[in-house]
Amino acid sequence: MSLDPQVPEPASDADADPGTYHLRLYVAGQTTKSLAAAANLKRVCENHLAGRYEIEVIDLLENPRLAAGDQILAIPTLVRRLPAPLKRIIGDLSNTEKVLVGLDIRPQAKST
């Protein structure tokens, strides 16, 4: 399930645009932490990756077997699948600086 219904899901990671960030957010239901993580991720992406990201939210209460694929041990967990290498961040993603560092996102240069 995508946070942004206007963003189509890629056919596969191999078909993806190399400049696009493919992110998976693993949650367990609609808990306060899960909702905060989703909102914080959306805010970071809009501010730093506008037009260059896709978010897939995976609810492990609905699909618990999907946790094994990305080795999810805690929730919420964000997984950056592309660009390589794979990266993970655990928590509600409220610290923007840590999210940017954890995902290796460089702030976009402001044009003058």
N, C-alpha and C positions, 0 to 999 in steps of 0.2 A: 504494500500500500504506500503510495507516495504522499508526502505532505502537500505537494503542489499538484493538483489534478491536471494542470495544463502541461506538466513536464512528462513526456512519455518515458516509459521504462525502456532501457536499452535491450536489444535482442540478446546480447551477451557482452561480457567484458571485452572480448576481442573486437567487437564492432564499435567500441566506444571512441568518441572524440578524445584524443590525447590531452586536450586542454580542459577537459571536464572532470570534476571531482565526483566520484560515485561513492556515496556514503550510505551505510546501513546503521540504523539505530535500533538496537535490541532493547525491548521493554517487556514488562510483565503487567499487562492490564493498564488501566487508566489511573495509575497512582499519581500522587502529587509530584514525586520525583520524575516519573515517566513524562508527564505533561510538561514539567519545567524543562527537562532535557530537550524535548521536541521543540518547544518555543525558543529556547536558547540557541539551539542548532540552526533553526530557521533564521533567527536574527543575525547570527554570525555569518551565515551563508549569504544573506541578502546584502550585508555590509561589506563583505570581503570577496565574495565569489559570484556576484550578481550575473546571472545568465550562464554560469559555468559550473553548475552543480545539479545533481540529482540525489534525492533522499528517498530511501526505502525504509519504512518503519516495519519491524518484525515484532509482533506480539508473541512472546514465548508461551503465554497461557493458551493461545490458539494453536501454535505450532512448536511444541517444545523440542522436537527433533532437530529443528534448524539451528539450535545452539551449538551443536557439535561441529558444524561446518566451519564456523569462524572461531571455534574454541572459546565460547562465551562462558565465563565463570561467575560473573557478577552483572547486575543490571541496575540502572541503564548502562549500556556499553555502546559506544560509537565505533564503527569500523570504517576506515577509509580503504576501500577496495582499489580504487584508481585515483590518481596515478600511483604506480608502484613506488616504493614497497608498501605492503599492507601495514596500517597503523591502527592502534586501538586507544580509546580514552574511556575510562570508567567514571561515572558520576553524572550529575545533573547539568554539566557543561555551563555552569554559571560564571566561571572565570574565563572571560574572553581571551585574555593573553595566553593562558595555559592551553586553551583549545587551539588557538592559532599556532602555537609552538608544537603542540602534540600532532597536529595535522600537517605541519610543515607548510603553512600558508603564509606567504609574504604579503604584508599590506600592499595594496595597489598604490602605485605612484600617483600622486595628484598632479594633474596637468595644470600648467601655469599659463 
